[in-house]
Amino acid sequence: MKLEEKFRGIYQQSFIGIIICNKMGKILYLNQSALKILQISKLEDIPNHNIFVSPDIAAKKELLIKEGIIEFQAPYNILKDIKERSNNSEALINWNVSVTDSGFLVQIQNITKWQKTEKIIQRSEEKFQKFFEDDLTGDFIASPDGKLIMCNPSFVEIYGFKDHDQAMKTQISDFNQDDWINLINMLRTECKIKGHQSWHRRSDGKLIHVVANLVGIFNSSGRLTQIKGYIFDDTDRKKAEEFLQASEEKYHRLFDEDLTGDFIATVDGEILECNPAFAEIYGFTNRDLASKCNISKFNSFDWPYMITRLKKEHRLQGFQSWQRRSDGMRIHIVANLVGIFNEPNELIQVKGYVFDDTDRKQAEEELTRSKHQMTEILDSIQDGFIALSHYWHFIYSNRCASEYFKVEYEDLIGQNLWETFPELKGTIYEASFRKAMETQEIQHFEVNGLHYKDHCFEFTVYPSADGISVYWRNISARKKL
């Protein structure tokens, strides 16, 4: 087979459109892919067989001669006068034109679909970015050598960086170099890895245990170019697991003597194991009776919700819930829960640590009721009352005081008195308020209203541990008498 015929066969089989031109730009040859891309049946369908008829290519001729090769994107308009090509104006083609000894070699690809896909990706980029930033899992994209390309706030927090910029200056491979090398080798053959566990050394030197799901990103040649990872810190769970494995006896002693109610349950809530404190918290006379119960029955609404969160977050901390004990007594509990997963990463058990804080919760609710009652009382009086901190911020204001200042209650709380009402500076208000704050002595003064100049008000300023309290009443009627 002649060399020319051999190369012609290669060109014909290429999925890339290939055009061969002489030095004047005249088209000498097109392969089948080029004909298909240009939507013509044969070269003779082109009225003028010259690539420089296209203004997009002609404009780049000087640069082409200088550089030897150029690549650009443009619609192909040599055939704009052909009826059957009238709809091709929307087609976008990627051009790669290079100078050869005998003329020019042109390679073309129709990238119209790629362009539309790119627009779809751009539209979803914002949605992806929001999900990426809000995800509680540490998400990242890195190169095979470990250089970070992208990471979210959870990743920054997990690895102890002070901010995102500091995190981007490091390499994830530095946290455990041997483990990273093994992961890269595994990804080249397995493409993705689920539930990989390893110990990492954070940027501040702290040792943490992480669980990672990794996905390899490959180029068209099958070469691994990037790694997309999703990690979470389960150091507490891992340390507890290793501790239990090291000493079963010590574990049972700790488990049995712990004042916190400890338990292990199935996803459905069936208790597999619990300690005496758990039995006591839920009103059972002994641990055997507690071990036969179903924890989901104590609050049938909360348990499915906790399971749903555990499947996603793997653990919950400080979860609060009102529950009904076995004897019907209502209690408030605070729980820390850890999910136990199998190899396919399915939640199979729940390990929990609960304690009864009913007394604290009831005291908190009572305090809330008391504050509400006090607010109602202060709002019901017809005189003004405010409380200011040592830094002159409004702690409280009743309705009468809000009307006096002509500012809504919500807009006063937390604001600085002197910044909100600069007109009070240098007046008897400032002198009396500051004297009460400094001397811790009660101050009295009379003054015309801030916005009601024809009314007279009597002010009393009381020092307190938190700052000062100010009480005033309208004495205009008494003054007239």
DRENDO-1510 file (C-alpha; in Angstrom, 1 decimal, always signed):
<recs>
REC; n; res; u; v; w
REC; 1; MET; +0.0; +0.0; +0.0 .
REC; 2; LYS; +1.4; +3.4; -1.0 .
REC; 3; LEU; +2.2; +5.8; +1.8 .
REC; 4; GLU; -0.3; +8.4; +0.4 .
REC; 5; GLU; -3.1; +5.8; +0.4 .
REC; 6; LYS; -2.2; +4.8; +4.0 .
REC; 7; PHE; -2.5; +8.4; +5.2 .
REC; 8; ARG; -5.7; +8.9; +3.2 .
REC; 9; GLY; -7.2; +5.9; +5.0 .
REC; 10; ILE; -6.2; +7.3; +8.4 .
REC; 11; TYR; -7.8; +10.7; +7.5 .
REC; 12; GLN; -11.0; +9.1; +6.3 .
REC; 13; GLN; -11.4; +7.2; +9.6 .
REC; 14; SER; -10.7; +10.2; +11.9 .
REC; 15; PHE; -13.8; +11.6; +13.7 .
REC; 16; ILE; -12.2; +15.1; +13.4 .
REC; 17; GLY; -12.9; +16.9; +10.2 .
REC; 18; ILE; -9.7; +17.3; +8.2 .
REC; 19; ILE; -9.2; +19.7; +5.2 .
REC; 20; ILE; -6.0; +19.9; +3.2 .
REC; 21; CYS; -5.3; +23.1; +1.2 .
REC; 22; ASN; -2.5; +24.4; -1.0 .
REC; 23; LYS; -0.5; +27.5; -0.3 .
REC; 24; MET; -3.2; +29.7; -1.8 .
REC; 25; GLY; -5.8; +28.2; +0.5 .
REC; 26; LYS; -7.5; +26.2; -2.2 .
REC; 27; ILE; -9.2; +23.1; -0.8 .
REC; 28; LEU; -7.6; +19.9; -2.2 .
REC; 29; TYR; -9.1; +17.3; +0.1 .
REC; 30; LEU; -11.8; +16.8; +2.8 .
REC; 31; ASN; -12.4; +13.6; +4.8 .
REC; 32; GLN; -15.8; +12.2; +5.5 .
REC; 33; SER; -16.0; +13.8; +9.0 .
REC; 34; ALA; -15.4; +17.3; +7.4 .
REC; 35; LEU; -18.1; +16.7; +4.8 .
REC; 36; LYS; -20.5; +15.6; +7.6 .
REC; 37; ILE; -19.6; +18.7; +9.7 .
REC; 38; LEU; -20.1; +21.0; +6.8 .
REC; 39; GLN; -23.2; +19.1; +5.8 .
REC; 40; ILE; -22.2; +18.7; +2.1 .
REC; 41; SER; -22.0; +15.5; +0.0 .
REC; 42; LYS; -18.8; +16.4; -2.0 .
REC; 43; LEU; -16.2; +19.1; -2.5 .
REC; 44; GLU; -17.8; +20.2; -5.7 .
REC; 45; ASP; -20.8; +21.6; -3.7 .
REC; 46; ILE; -18.6; +24.5; -2.6 .
REC; 47; PRO; -18.8; +27.3; -5.1 .
REC; 48; ASN; -15.3; +28.6; -4.3 .
REC; 49; HIS; -12.8; +25.9; -3.1 .
REC; 50; ASN; -10.8; +28.3; -0.9 .
REC; 51; ILE; -10.8; +28.5; +2.9 .
REC; 52; PHE; -9.8; +32.2; +2.8 .
REC; 53; VAL; -13.2; +33.0; +1.3 .
REC; 54; SER; -14.4; +32.9; +4.9 .
REC; 55; PRO; -13.8; +36.4; +6.5 .
REC; 56; ASP; -13.3; +34.7; +9.9 .
REC; 57; ILE; -10.3; +32.7; +8.5 .
REC; 58; ALA; -9.1; +35.5; +6.2 .
REC; 59; ALA; -8.9; +37.9; +9.1 .
REC; 60; LYS; -6.5; +35.6; +10.8 .
REC; 61; LYS; -4.3; +34.8; +7.8 .
REC; 62; GLU; -1.5; +37.2; +8.8 .
REC; 63; LEU; -1.4; +35.8; +12.4 .
REC; 64; LEU; -1.5; +32.2; +10.9 .
REC; 65; ILE; +1.6; +32.9; +8.7 .
REC; 66; LYS; +3.4; +34.4; +11.7 .
REC; 67; GLU; +2.5; +31.8; +14.4 .
REC; 68; GLY; +2.3; +28.7; +12.2 .
REC; 69; ILE; -0.8; +27.5; +13.9 .
REC; 70; ILE; -4.0; +29.1; +15.3 .
REC; 71; GLU; -7.1; +27.8; +17.0 .
REC; 72; PHE; -10.4; +29.7; +17.2 .
REC; 73; GLN; -14.2; +29.3; +17.2 .
REC; 74; ALA; -16.4; +30.7; +14.5 .
REC; 75; PRO; -19.4; +29.7; +12.3 .
REC; 76; TYR; -18.5; +28.3; +8.9 .
REC; 77; ASN; -19.9; +30.7; +6.2 .
REC; 78; ILE; -18.1; +29.6; +3.0 .
REC; 79; LEU; -21.3; +27.8; +2.1 .
REC; 80; LYS; -23.8; +30.5; +3.1 .
REC; 81; ASP; -25.2; +30.7; -0.4 .
REC; 82; ILE; -26.1; +27.1; -0.6 .
REC; 83; LYS; -29.8; +26.5; +0.1 .
REC; 84; GLU; -29.4; +23.2; +1.9 .
REC; 85; ARG; -26.9; +24.9; +4.3 .
REC; 86; SER; -29.2; +27.8; +5.1 .
REC; 87; ASN; -29.8; +26.5; +8.6 .
REC; 88; ASN; -26.1; +26.0; +9.4 .
REC; 89; SER; -25.6; +29.6; +10.5 .
REC; 90; GLU; -26.3; +28.5; +14.0 .
REC; 91; ALA; -23.6; +25.9; +14.0 .
REC; 92; LEU; -20.4; +26.8; +15.9 .
REC; 93; ILE; -17.2; +25.2; +14.7 .
REC; 94; ASN; -13.8; +24.9; +16.4 .
REC; 95; TRP; -11.0; +25.6; +13.9 .
REC; 96; ASN; -7.4; +24.5; +14.2 .
REC; 97; VAL; -5.4; +25.7; +11.2 .
REC; 98; SER; -1.7; +25.0; +10.8 .
REC; 99; VAL; +0.9; +25.9; +8.1 .
REC; 100; THR; +2.5; +22.9; +6.3 .
REC; 101; ASP; +5.3; +22.8; +3.7 .
REC; 102; SER; +2.7; +22.3; +0.9 .
REC; 103; GLY; +0.0; +24.6; +2.2 .
REC; 104; PHE; -2.4; +24.4; +5.2 .
REC; 105; LEU; -3.9; +21.6; +7.3 .
REC; 106; VAL; -7.3; +22.5; +8.8 .
REC; 107; GLN; -9.0; +20.4; +11.6 .
REC; 108; ILE; -12.6; +21.2; +12.4 .
REC; 109; GLN; -15.1; +20.1; +15.1 .
REC; 110; ASN; -18.8; +21.0; +15.5 .
REC; 111; ILE; -19.0; +22.3; +19.1 .
REC; 112; THR; -22.6; +23.7; +18.9 .
REC; 113; LYS; -23.8; +21.0; +21.4 .
REC; 114; TRP; -20.8; +21.7; +23.7 .
REC; 115; GLN; -21.7; +25.4; +23.7 .
REC; 116; LYS; -25.3; +24.7; +24.7 .
REC; 117; THR; -24.1; +22.3; +27.4 .
REC; 118; GLU; -21.7; +25.0; +28.6 .
REC; 119; LYS; -24.6; +27.4; +29.0 .
REC; 120; ILE; -26.6; +24.9; +31.0 .
REC; 121; ILE; -23.6; +24.3; +33.2 .
REC; 122; GLN; -23.1; +28.0; +33.8 .
REC; 123; ARG; -26.8; +28.4; +34.8 .
REC; 124; SER; -26.4; +25.6; +37.4 .
REC; 125; GLU; -23.1; +26.9; +38.6 .
REC; 126; GLU; -24.7; +29.3; +41.1 .
REC; 127; LYS; -27.0; +26.5; +42.4 .
REC; 128; PHE; -24.0; +24.2; +42.8 .
REC; 129; GLN; -21.9; +26.9; +44.5 .
REC; 130; LYS; -24.6; +27.5; +47.1 .
REC; 131; PHE; -24.9; +23.8; +47.9 .
REC; 132; PHE; -21.1; +23.5; +48.0 .
REC; 133; GLU; -20.7; +26.4; +50.4 .
REC; 134; ASP; -23.6; +25.3; +52.7 .
REC; 135; ASP; -22.7; +21.6; +52.9 .
REC; 136; LEU; -21.8; +20.5; +56.4 .
REC; 137; THR; -19.4; +17.9; +54.9 .
REC; 138; GLY; -15.9; +19.1; +54.0 .
REC; 139; ASP; -16.0; +19.2; +50.2 .
REC; 140; PHE; -12.9; +19.8; +48.1 .
REC; 141; ILE; -11.4; +19.4; +44.6 .
REC; 142; ALA; -7.6; +18.7; +44.3 .
REC; 143; SER; -5.0; +17.7; +41.8 .
REC; 144; PRO; -3.4; +14.3; +41.9 .
REC; 145; ASP; -0.3; +15.8; +43.7 .
REC; 146; GLY; -2.6; +17.1; +46.4 .
REC; 147; LYS; -2.8; +20.8; +45.5 .
REC; 148; LEU; -6.2; +22.3; +46.5 .
REC; 149; ILE; -8.3; +23.7; +43.6 .
REC; 150; MET; -11.4; +24.4; +45.6 .
REC; 151; CYS; -12.8; +23.8; +49.1 .
REC; 152; ASN; -15.8; +24.8; +51.2 .
REC; 153; PRO; -16.1; +26.4; +54.7 .
REC; 154; SER; -16.6; +23.0; +56.4 .
REC; 155; PHE; -13.3; +21.8; +54.9 .
REC; 156; VAL; -11.6; +24.9; +56.3 .
REC; 157; GLU; -13.1; +24.2; +59.8 .
REC; 158; ILE; -12.3; +20.5; +59.8 .
REC; 159; TYR; -8.6; +21.1; +59.1 .
REC; 160; GLY; -8.2; +23.9; +61.6 .
REC; 161; PHE; -7.5; +26.8; +59.2 .
REC; 162; LYS; -8.3; +30.3; +60.2 .
REC; 163; ASP; -9.8; +31.2; +56.8 .
REC; 164; HIS; -10.3; +30.0; +53.2 .
REC; 165; ASP; -7.2; +31.7; +51.9 .
REC; 166; GLN; -5.0; +29.9; +54.3 .
REC; 167; ALA; -6.5; +26.6; +53.4 .
REC; 168; MET; -5.9; +27.2; +49.7 .
REC; 169; LYS; -2.2; +27.7; +50.3 .
REC; 170; THR; -1.7; +24.1; +51.5 .
REC; 171; GLN; -1.7; +20.6; +50.0 .
REC; 172; ILE; -4.2; +18.0; +51.3 .
REC; 173; SER; -1.5; +15.4; +50.7 .
REC; 174; ASP; +0.5; +16.9; +53.5 .
REC; 175; PHE; -2.0; +15.7; +56.1 .
REC; 176; ASN; -1.1; +12.1; +55.4 .
REC; 177; GLN; +1.3; +11.7; +52.5 .
REC; 178; ASP; +1.4; +7.9; +52.5 .
REC; 179; ASP; -2.4; +7.6; +52.6 .
REC; 180; TRP; -2.8; +10.1; +49.8 .
REC; 181; ILE; -0.4; +8.2; +47.5 .
REC; 182; ASN; -2.4; +5.0; +48.2 .
REC; 183; LEU; -5.7; +6.7; +47.5 .
REC; 184; ILE; -4.4; +8.1; +44.1 .
REC; 185; ASN; -3.3; +4.6; +43.1 .
REC; 186; MET; -6.7; +3.1; +44.1 .
REC; 187; LEU; -8.6; +5.9; +42.2 .
REC; 188; ARG; -6.7; +5.2; +39.0 .
REC; 189; THR; -8.2; +1.7; +38.9 .
REC; 190; GLU; -11.4; +2.0; +40.9 .
REC; 191; CYS; -12.5; +5.5; +39.9 .
REC; 192; LYS; -14.2; +6.2; +43.2 .
REC; 193; ILE; -13.8; +5.3; +46.9 .
REC; 194; LYS; -16.5; +5.3; +49.6 .
REC; 195; GLY; -16.1; +5.5; +53.4 .
REC; 196; HIS; -12.3; +5.6; +53.4 .
REC; 197; GLN; -11.0; +6.2; +56.9 .
REC; 198; SER; -7.6; +7.6; +57.9 .
REC; 199; TRP; -5.8; +9.7; +60.5 .
REC; 200; HIS; -4.7; +13.2; +59.4 .
REC; 201; ARG; -2.4; +15.8; +61.0 .
REC; 202; ARG; -4.2; +19.2; +60.8 .
REC; 203; SER; -2.5; +22.5; +60.0 .
REC; 204; ASP; -2.3; +23.3; +63.8 .
REC; 205; GLY; -0.7; +19.9; +64.5 .
REC; 206; LYS; -3.9; +18.3; +65.9 .
REC; 207; LEU; -4.5; +14.7; +64.9 .
REC; 208; ILE; -8.0; +14.0; +63.5 .
REC; 209; HIS; -9.7; +11.0; +62.1 .
REC; 210; VAL; -11.6; +11.6; +58.8 .
REC; 211; VAL; -14.0; +9.5; +56.7 .
REC; 212; ALA; -13.9; +10.3; +53.0 .
REC; 213; ASN; -15.8; +9.6; +49.8 .
REC; 214; LEU; -13.6; +10.3; +46.8 .
REC; 215; VAL; -14.3; +10.4; +43.0 .
REC; 216; GLY; -11.7; +10.5; +40.3 .
REC; 217; ILE; -12.0; +12.9; +37.4 .
REC; 218; PHE; -10.4; +11.7; +34.2 .
REC; 219; ASN; -9.6; +13.4; +30.8 .
REC; 220; SER; -10.4; +12.0; +27.4 .
REC; 221; SER; -7.1; +10.1; +27.5 .
REC; 222; GLY; -8.1; +8.3; +30.6 .
REC; 223; ARG; -5.6; +10.2; +32.8 .
REC; 224; LEU; -6.6; +11.1; +36.3 .
REC; 225; THR; -6.6; +14.9; +36.4 .
REC; 226; GLN; -8.6; +15.9; +39.5 .
REC; 227; ILE; -10.0; +14.3; +42.7 .
REC; 228; LYS; -13.4; +15.4; +44.1 .
REC; 229; GLY; -13.7; +14.6; +47.8 .
REC; 230; TYR; -16.4; +14.7; +50.6 .
REC; 231; ILE; -15.0; +14.3; +54.1 .
REC; 232; PHE; -16.2; +14.6; +57.7 .
REC; 233; ASP; -14.3; +14.5; +61.0 .
REC; 234; ASP; -15.3; +11.6; +63.2 .
REC; 235; THR; -12.4; +11.7; +65.5 .
REC; 236; ASP; -14.6; +11.4; +68.6 .
REC; 237; ARG; -16.3; +8.3; +67.3 .
REC; 238; LYS; -13.0; +6.7; +66.2 .
REC; 239; LYS; -11.2; +7.4; +69.5 .
REC; 240; ALA; -14.2; +5.9; +71.4 .
REC; 241; GLU; -14.1; +2.9; +69.1 .
REC; 242; GLU; -10.4; +2.3; +69.6 .
REC; 243; PHE; -10.8; +2.8; +73.3 .
REC; 244; LEU; -13.5; +0.2; +73.5 .
REC; 245; GLN; -11.5; -2.2; +71.4 .
REC; 246; ALA; -8.4; -1.8; +73.6 .
REC; 247; SER; -10.2; -2.7; +76.8 .
REC; 248; GLU; -13.6; -4.4; +76.8 .
REC; 249; GLU; -13.6; -4.6; +80.6 .
REC; 250; LYS; -12.8; -0.9; +81.0 .
REC; 251; TYR; -15.5; +0.0; +78.5 .
REC; 252; HIS; -18.1; -1.9; +80.5 .
REC; 253; ARG; -17.1; -0.3; +83.7 .
REC; 254; LEU; -17.3; +3.1; +82.1 .
REC; 255; PHE; -20.6; +2.2; +80.4 .
REC; 256; ASP; -22.2; +0.9; +83.6 .
REC; 257; GLU; -20.9; +3.7; +85.9 .
REC; 258; ASP; -21.6; +6.6; +83.6 .
REC; 259; LEU; -24.1; +9.0; +85.0 .
REC; 260; THR; -25.2; +9.8; +81.4 .
REC; 261; GLY; -27.8; +7.5; +79.9 .
REC; 262; ASP; -25.9; +5.5; +77.3 .
REC; 263; PHE; -27.5; +3.2; +74.8 .
REC; 264; ILE; -27.1; +1.4; +71.5 .
REC; 265; ALA; -30.3; +0.9; +69.4 .
REC; 266; THR; -31.4; -0.2; +65.9 .
REC; 267; VAL; -32.6; +2.2; +63.3 .
REC; 268; ASP; -36.1; +1.2; +64.3 .
REC; 269; GLY; -35.4; +2.2; +67.9 .
REC; 270; GLU; -35.1; -1.3; +69.5 .
REC; 271; ILE; -32.6; -1.1; +72.4 .
REC; 272; LEU; -29.7; -3.4; +72.0 .
REC; 273; GLU; -27.7; -2.3; +75.0 .
REC; 274; CYS; -28.1; +0.3; +77.7 .
REC; 275; ASN; -26.6; +1.3; +81.1 .
REC; 276; PRO; -28.3; +1.7; +84.5 .
REC; 277; ALA; -28.4; +5.5; +84.1 .
REC; 278; PHE; -30.5; +5.1; +80.9 .
REC; 279; ALA; -32.9; +2.8; +82.8 .
REC; 280; GLU; -33.2; +5.3; +85.6 .
REC; 281; ILE; -33.8; +8.3; +83.3 .
REC; 282; TYR; -36.6; +6.5; +81.5 .
REC; 283; GLY; -38.3; +5.2; +84.7 .
REC; 284; PHE; -37.4; +1.5; +84.5 .
REC; 285; THR; -36.7; -0.5; +87.6 .
REC; 286; ASN; -33.7; -2.3; +86.1 .
REC; 287; ARG; -31.6; -2.5; +83.0 .
REC; 288; ASP; -33.2; -5.7; +81.7 .
REC; 289; LEU; -36.6; -4.1; +81.4 .
REC; 290; ALA; -35.0; -1.0; +79.7 .
REC; 291; SER; -33.2; -3.3; +77.2 .
REC; 292; LYS; -36.6; -4.7; +76.0 .
REC; 293; CYS; -38.1; -1.2; +75.2 .
REC; 294; ASN; -38.2; +0.8; +72.0 .
REC; 295; ILE; -36.7; +4.3; +72.4 .
REC; 296; SER; -38.8; +5.7; +69.5 .
REC; 297; LYS; -41.9; +5.2; +71.7 .
REC; 298; PHE; -40.8; +7.9; +74.1 .
REC; 299; ASN; -41.3; +10.5; +71.3 .
REC; 300; SER; -42.7; +9.0; +68.0 .
REC; 301; PHE; -42.1; +12.3; +66.1 .
REC; 302; ASP; -38.5; +13.0; +67.1 .
REC; 303; TRP; -37.0; +9.6; +66.4 .
REC; 304; PRO; -37.7; +9.5; +62.6 .
REC; 305; TYR; -36.4; +13.0; +62.4 .
REC; 306; MET; -33.2; +12.1; +64.2 .
REC; 307; ILE; -32.6; +9.1; +62.0 .
REC; 308; THR; -33.0; +11.2; +58.9 .
REC; 309; ARG; -30.4; +13.6; +60.1 .
REC; 310; LEU; -28.0; +10.9; +61.2 .
REC; 311; LYS; -28.1; +9.3; +57.7 .
REC; 312; LYS; -26.8; +12.6; +56.3 .
REC; 313; GLU; -24.7; +14.1; +59.2 .
REC; 314; HIS; -23.6; +10.8; +60.8 .
REC; 315; ARG; -23.9; +12.4; +64.3 .
REC; 316; LEU; -26.0; +14.9; +66.3 .
REC; 317; GLN; -24.8; +16.9; +69.2 .
REC; 318; GLY; -26.9; +18.6; +71.8 .
REC; 319; PHE; -30.3; +17.5; +70.4 .
REC; 320; GLN; -33.1; +18.5; +72.8 .
REC; 321; SER; -36.5; +16.9; +73.1 .
REC; 322; TRP; -39.5; +16.4; +75.4 .
REC; 323; GLN; -40.2; +12.7; +75.9 .
REC; 324; ARG; -42.6; +10.5; +77.8 .
REC; 325; ARG; -41.0; +8.0; +80.2 .
REC; 326; SER; -42.2; +4.4; +80.6 .
REC; 327; ASP; -44.3; +5.5; +83.7 .
REC; 328; GLY; -45.9; +8.4; +81.8 .
REC; 329; MET; -43.8; +11.1; +83.4 .
REC; 330; ARG; -42.8; +13.9; +81.0 .
REC; 331; ILE; -39.1; +14.7; +80.9 .
REC; 332; HIS; -36.8; +16.9; +78.8 .
REC; 333; ILE; -33.6; +15.2; +77.6 .
REC; 334; VAL; -30.4; +16.4; +75.8 .
REC; 335; ALA; -28.8; +13.8; +73.5 .
REC; 336; ASN; -25.6; +13.2; +71.6 .
REC; 337; LEU; -26.1; +10.6; +68.9 .
REC; 338; VAL; -23.6; +8.8; +66.6 .
REC; 339; GLY; -24.5; +6.7; +63.6 .
REC; 340; ILE; -22.9; +3.3; +63.1 .
REC; 341; PHE; -22.6; +2.4; +59.4 .
REC; 342; ASN; -21.8; -0.8; +57.5 .
REC; 343; GLU; -19.4; -1.1; +54.5 .
REC; 344; PRO; -22.0; +0.1; +52.0 .
REC; 345; ASN; -22.4; +3.2; +54.2 .
REC; 346; GLU; -25.9; +2.2; +55.4 .
REC; 347; LEU; -27.0; +3.3; +58.9 .
REC; 348; ILE; -27.4; +0.2; +60.9 .
REC; 349; GLN; -27.3; +1.3; +64.6 .
REC; 350; VAL; -27.4; +4.4; +66.7 .
REC; 351; LYS; -25.2; +5.0; +69.7 .
REC; 352; GLY; -26.6; +7.6; +72.1 .
REC; 353; TYR; -25.7; +9.5; +75.2 .
REC; 354; VAL; -28.6; +11.2; +77.0 .
REC; 355; PHE; -29.1; +13.1; +80.2 .
REC; 356; ASP; -32.2; +14.4; +81.9 .
REC; 357; ASP; -32.2; +18.2; +82.2 .
REC; 358; THR; -36.0; +18.6; +83.0 .
REC; 359; ASP; -35.2; +20.8; +86.0 .
REC; 360; ARG; -33.1; +23.2; +84.0 .
REC; 361; LYS; -35.6; +23.3; +81.2 .
REC; 362; GLN; -38.5; +23.9; +83.5 .
REC; 363; ALA; -36.5; +26.7; +85.3 .
REC; 364; GLU; -35.8; +28.2; +81.9 .
REC; 365; GLU; -39.4; +28.1; +80.9 .
REC; 366; GLU; -40.4; +29.6; +84.2 .
REC; 367; LEU; -37.8; +32.4; +83.7 .
REC; 368; THR; -39.3; +33.0; +80.3 .
REC; 369; ARG; -42.7; +33.2; +81.8 .
REC; 370; SER; -41.5; +35.6; +84.5 .
REC; 371; LYS; -39.8; +37.8; +81.9 .
REC; 372; HIS; -43.0; +37.8; +79.9 .
REC; 373; GLN; -45.0; +38.8; +82.9 .
REC; 374; MET; -42.5; +41.5; +83.8 .
REC; 375; THR; -42.7; +42.8; +80.3 .
REC; 376; GLU; -46.5; +42.9; +80.4 .
REC; 377; ILE; -46.4; +44.8; +83.8 .
REC; 378; LEU; -43.8; +47.3; +82.6 .
REC; 379; ASP; -45.7; +47.8; +79.3 .
REC; 380; SER; -49.0; +48.3; +81.2 .
REC; 381; ILE; -47.7; +51.3; +83.3 .
REC; 382; GLN; -48.2; +54.8; +81.9 .
REC; 383; ASP; -44.7; +56.0; +82.7 .
REC; 384; GLY; -41.5; +55.5; +80.8 .
REC; 385; PHE; -38.9; +53.0; +81.7 .
REC; 386; ILE; -35.6; +51.9; +80.1 .
REC; 387; ALA; -32.5; +49.9; +81.1 .
REC; 388; LEU; -29.1; +50.7; +79.8 .
REC; 389; SER; -25.9; +48.6; +79.9 .
REC; 390; HIS; -22.5; +49.9; +81.1 .
REC; 391; TYR; -21.8; +50.6; +77.4 .
REC; 392; TRP; -24.9; +52.7; +77.0 .
REC; 393; HIS; -26.8; +50.1; +75.0 .
REC; 394; PHE; -30.6; +49.7; +75.4 .
REC; 395; ILE; -31.3; +46.5; +77.3 .
REC; 396; TYR; -35.0; +47.1; +77.7 .
REC; 397; SER; -37.6; +49.7; +76.8 .
REC; 398; ASN; -41.3; +49.7; +77.6 .
REC; 399; ARG; -44.0; +51.0; +75.3 .
REC; 400; CYS; -44.3; +54.3; +77.0 .
REC; 401; ALA; -40.5; +54.9; +76.6 .
REC; 402; SER; -40.7; +53.9; +72.9 .
REC; 403; GLU; -43.4; +56.5; +72.4 .
REC; 404; TYR; -41.3; +59.1; +74.3 .
REC; 405; PHE; -38.4; +58.6; +72.0 .
REC; 406; LYS; -40.7; +58.1; +69.0 .
REC; 407; VAL; -38.8; +54.9; +68.0 .
REC; 408; GLU; -40.2; +51.4; +67.7 .
REC; 409; TYR; -39.2; +49.0; +70.6 .
REC; 410; GLU; -37.4; +46.6; +68.2 .
REC; 411; ASP; -35.3; +49.5; +66.8 .
REC; 412; LEU; -34.2; +50.6; +70.3 .
REC; 413; ILE; -32.9; +47.3; +71.8 .
REC; 414; GLY; -29.2; +46.9; +71.3 .
REC; 415; GLN; -28.6; +50.5; +70.1 .
REC; 416; ASN; -26.2; +52.9; +71.7 .
REC; 417; LEU; -28.0; +55.8; +73.5 .
REC; 418; TRP; -25.6; +58.5; +72.4 .
REC; 419; GLU; -25.3; +57.4; +68.8 .
REC; 420; THR; -29.1; +57.0; +68.4 .
REC; 421; PHE; -29.9; +60.3; +70.2 .
REC; 422; PRO; -26.9; +62.6; +69.8 .
REC; 423; GLU; -29.1; +65.5; +70.8 .
REC; 424; LEU; -28.9; +64.3; +74.4 .
REC; 425; LYS; -25.2; +64.9; +74.6 .
REC; 426; GLY; -24.3; +68.0; +76.7 .
REC; 427; THR; -27.7; +68.0; +78.4 .
REC; 428; ILE; -28.9; +67.2; +81.8 .
REC; 429; TYR; -29.7; +63.8; +80.5 .
REC; 430; GLU; -26.1; +63.0; +79.9 .
REC; 431; ALA; -24.9; +64.6; +83.1 .
REC; 432; SER; -27.4; +62.7; +85.3 .
REC; 433; PHE; -27.0; +59.4; +83.5 .
REC; 434; ARG; -23.2; +59.4; +83.7 .
REC; 435; LYS; -23.2; +60.6; +87.3 .
REC; 436; ALA; -25.5; +57.7; +88.3 .
REC; 437; MET; -23.2; +55.2; +86.4 .
REC; 438; GLU; -20.0; +56.6; +88.0 .
REC; 439; THR; -21.1; +57.3; +91.6 .
REC; 440; GLN; -23.7; +54.5; +91.9 .
REC; 441; GLU; -26.1; +57.0; +93.4 .
REC; 442; ILE; -29.7; +57.7; +92.5 .
REC; 443; GLN; -30.2; +60.9; +90.5 .
REC; 444; HIS; -33.3; +63.0; +90.0 .
REC; 445; PHE; -34.0; +65.8; +87.5 .
REC; 446; GLU; -36.9; +67.5; +85.7 .
REC; 447; VAL; -36.8; +68.4; +82.1 .
REC; 448; ASN; -39.1; +69.3; +79.2 .
REC; 449; GLY; -40.0; +66.4; +76.9 .
REC; 450; LEU; -37.6; +65.4; +74.2 .
REC; 451; HIS; -40.4; +65.7; +71.5 .
REC; 452; TYR; -43.1; +67.3; +73.7 .
REC; 453; LYS; -41.6; +70.6; +74.7 .
REC; 454; ASP; -44.8; +71.8; +76.4 .
REC; 455; HIS; -44.8; +68.8; +78.8 .
REC; 456; CYS; -42.6; +68.5; +81.9 .
REC; 457; PHE; -41.2; +65.1; +83.0 .
REC; 458; GLU; -39.6; +64.0; +86.3 .
REC; 459; PHE; -36.7; +61.5; +85.8 .
REC; 460; THR; -35.2; +59.1; +88.3 .
REC; 461; VAL; -32.0; +57.3; +87.5 .
REC; 462; TYR; -31.2; +54.1; +89.4 .
REC; 463; PRO; -27.7; +52.5; +89.2 .
REC; 464; SER; -27.6; +48.7; +88.9 .
REC; 465; ALA; -25.2; +45.8; +88.4 .
REC; 466; ASP; -25.9; +45.8; +84.6 .
REC; 467; GLY; -25.7; +49.6; +84.2 .
REC; 468; ILE; -28.6; +52.0; +85.0 .
REC; 469; SER; -32.4; +52.0; +84.9 .
REC; 470; VAL; -34.3; +55.1; +84.1 .
REC; 471; TYR; -37.8; +55.9; +85.2 .
REC; 472; TRP; -39.8; +59.0; +84.3 .
REC; 473; ARG; -43.3; +60.3; +84.5 .
REC; 474; ASN; -45.3; +63.3; +83.1 .
REC; 475; ILE; -45.7; +66.0; +85.8 .
REC; 476; SER; -47.1; +68.7; +83.6 .
REC; 477; ALA; -50.5; +68.7; +85.4 .
REC; 478; ARG; -48.8; +69.1; +88.8 .
REC; 479; LYS; -46.6; +71.9; +87.5 .
REC; 480; LYS; -49.6; +73.8; +86.2 .
REC; 481; LEU; -51.2; +73.5; +89.7 .
</recs>
